[in-house]
Amino acid sequence: MPRRYRVEIARAAERDLLGIYDYIERDSQQRAVKWFLEIERQIRALARSPKRCPVIPESEEIGREYRHLIHGSYRTIFRIEGEAVYVLRVVHGARLLDTSALE
């Protein structure tokens, strides 16, 4: 049986998701719902295979391994510790990542 990870979402990531949803909803509620359901599905899938996602370039400067999954213009930043995956932030790919929020 394949290994399963426990997925935990940080409050900062929850706030990110809600803020992005609100932003997309200004143009289209239908698009916002579709985006949210897809990113939620991708986050749940981390329980099965988080290591399929690439290590983020910022990991080298932080000195700790973080990974991301990409959905449209957004990056979901997470780390793997033992049997758990911690989703830390969801940010627009064009924005600089505030690495202090990850340490």
CORDACOR-V927827 format. One record per residue. SS is DSSP state (~ for helix, > for strand, _ for the rest). NEAR is the number of other C-alpha atoms within 12 Angstrom. D_FIRST is the distance of its C-alpha to the first C-alpha in Angstrom with 2 decimals. Layout:
BEGIN
<<SS/NEAR/D_FIRST> <SS/NEAR/D_FIRST>>
END
This chain:
BEGIN
<<_/4/0.00> <_/7/3.82> <_/14/6.54> <_/19/8.87> <_/23/12.55> <>/23/15.43> <>/28/18.07> <>/24/21.67> <>/26/24.72> <_/22/27.95> <~/16/31.18> <~/22/32.61> <~/28/29.86> <~/24/30.50> <~/18/34.19> <~/26/33.57> <~/34/31.70> <~/23/34.52> <~/20/37.18> <~/28/35.78> <~/29/35.42> <~/20/39.04> <~/19/40.22> <~/20/38.72> <~/19/39.92> <_/14/43.50> <_/13/43.44> <_/14/41.16> <~/16/39.28> <~/15/37.36> <~/18/36.26> <~/22/35.32> <~/22/33.12> <~/18/31.44> <~/26/30.90> <~/29/29.53> <~/17/27.04> <~/20/25.74> <~/31/25.47> <~/26/23.78> <~/17/21.12> <~/26/20.72> <~/37/20.49> <~/24/17.79> <~/21/15.76> <~/34/15.97> <~/26/13.22> <~/22/10.75> <~/24/12.83> <~/34/16.01> <~/25/16.74> <~/16/17.55> <_/26/20.70> <_/21/23.69> <>/25/25.35> <_/27/28.55> <_/18/31.88> <_/22/33.13> <~/22/30.60> <~/13/32.99> <~/16/35.88> <~/18/33.90> <_/15/32.45> <_/19/28.94> <_/25/26.02> <_/34/25.67> <>/33/24.01> <>/36/24.92> <>/36/24.02> <>/24/26.98> <>/24/28.00> <_/18/31.51> <_/17/33.79> <>/27/31.56> <>/34/29.28> <>/41/26.63> <>/42/26.67> <>/41/23.86> <>/35/22.70> <>/29/19.50> <>/19/19.95> <_/13/17.31> <_/18/14.70> <>/22/17.14> <>/32/18.57> <>/34/22.26> <>/40/24.03> <>/35/27.59> <>/38/29.79> <>/42/30.17> <>/34/33.23> <>/24/35.22> <_/19/34.70> <_/10/38.47> <_/12/38.89> <_/15/38.82> <_/26/35.97> <_/17/37.37> <~/24/35.40> <~/14/36.97> <~/19/34.79> <_/27/31.65> <_/17/32.75>>
END
